[in-house]
Amino acid sequence: VNAEVWDELVATALVGTARRGVPEPARRHLAHVLGAAPGDTGTEVAVLTAAGVIASERRTGIRTVTGATPPPAAPIDARPHPGPDALRILDLLVGGAAGLGRGATGATVTETLLVEWLARVAATGRVVPADRLPDLLDRATGATDLRPPLRAAGGTTLAWLAARNPRWSWAAAGDPSTAEVDALAETWRTGAGAGRVEALQELRQRDPERARAALEETWSGERAAARAEALRALAIGLGPADEPLLEAALDDRAASVRAAAAEVLARLPGSARSGRMADRLRPLVTVGGLLRKTIDVALPEEPDAAARRDGIVDAGAPQGVGRRAWWLQQIVAGTPLAFWTEERGLSPGAVADRAQAQRELAEGLIAATLLEADPTWAAALAGYQPYPALLALLPPQAALDLVTRRLRQADDAKLAWLLTIAPAPWTAPFTIAAVTRLRAVANTIALDQALGAVARGGHPDAGPALETWIAELADAETRRRAVRATAHALSLRRAIEQALPPPTEMP
Amino acid sequence: VAFSDAKQVVGGGVVPPATGVDAALDAVASALAANPWRDLVPVVLADVVPAADGDRWWLVDPTGARLPLDPAVEPWPLLARSVGHPVTVCAEWRSGALTPLAIHASPVHLGAADGPRCTNLAPEDGA
């Protein structure tokens, strides 16, 4: 029976048997199936009987579709899986059932512990079992911090699985396929609207050279707004090869493009622009004294056209910083640190000491230090202001020592902030000292913030100190719950360590 | 025999044997022939691989015959437990598509020491 018979039958049923008889093919089919003509049972019965028969045939008579070839199977990752205890911890964390508290703090602590779990799995030579991967991929799609450790712990199966879901494409196998890169370049070349710059940014992430080439190709035909946005995309994967294009854009006819070029060029260490900044700084710096060197940094005069071309601006000065001080800060930020050490023979410590008393000098030096990621300068300047980015450049112990020194005189709010920036993982003494100090915190918001920091970075050895505190909080329900969540986090941290022993201890 | 209760496994309450696609369709036809009012037939497919074709997901058996998954079904839990290797899938056949209920996979890819290799995929009742 074909579909036409069915359609005719439906047509009859719709208009009614008074207007339309039983379609002849349906009648024939019915006779064939029943072995006799429907006879005199009436048109209605014949139509409904035929409908019943043909409907059943349609439902049961499904023809098999053949000739499908499934994709090649995922290569087997031979590394061992985590044991049942470790998987139980993972399931608790993924399921949000680990007792880490609700709200934003609970979520960040959960994420931190997931990162630690995954990193530990990878570090001990294990691989995440495939059935746990979809949930983790979904999570890491929203929380980018999870991506690097998940890639390391997910193995070949992760890449195989991710290649099959467009949402997970970030985790798909390393080398971007040429087709994808071509498609992105094509979107930039011929697309319209905001999607173009997004495609360029994406392309820049995958293949920086190709992205610059695509930009250079369309450069002359781009409107000013597109030129400026496209230049900002070069900040992704910025390298010396981008300098000629950026340098040329400093002379663009549109002010917005010139500003964007200067902004991106300022993020490129060792550029010609940084040399010009050093030239501007040179006459302002006087080093005197024979035994004890004195350093004097004068404020610059009104920037000339060349300085304006390099992006020295009046806008954006922090509160209380004068125009000339703001210009100096921008010049210092753009000057290579080697100017101070190699050209002037000064130690980072000596310059940092001088900067204590000159805010714009200190801020400029900090910007230059972050750009060059120089740990020696970071150590010298972190005493001025312990910016998290500076602390991140220091060896962990040095960073913790620095925070510890400041912890002593800190008030409640400052304490919470200091604990938030203290780089994880914390040492046991630091964690216990922090917990002891926290017991005196009255401000609930500061306490929540600080407890979150302890949960994210704290050493599990502080567990007993937290338990003692919890026991004393019998009457303070809210506070007890918050401390309890932190204690949970520390005990999970220990459990992760124990459930994933180093490979040599494996049975 | 209850006609109305779609969830009831008609035919003695026995879980059907794991088969290929052809045999499963035969079983569906027999079940519907015996009771045309059923809208749901349980099937167990042996050695099938989940694979995408366009927007749809299918279970492909070793002969290359395939049956579609219900578009409302998330294929990822199934795919992650197979990762391209043949698995046994218990499913409901309804309106010409499969809703997987459980999967039996080789332990090579899965949490090895973590319980049986048969995983329940069915959503909670009422979902």
Interface residues (C-beta under 8 A of the other chain):
Chain A: G52 A55 S56 R59 T60 G61 I62 T64 V65 T66 G67 A68 T69 P70 P71 P72 A73 A74 I76 P80 H81 P82 G83 P84 L87 P129 A130 D131 R132 L133 P134 T157 W160 L161 R164 N165
Chain B: V21 D22 L25 V28 A29 L32 A33 P36 V49 P50 A51 A52 D53 W58 V60 T63 G64 A65 R66 L67 W76 P77 L79 A80 R81 V83 G84 H85 G96 V108 H109 L110 G111 A112 A113 D114 G115 T119
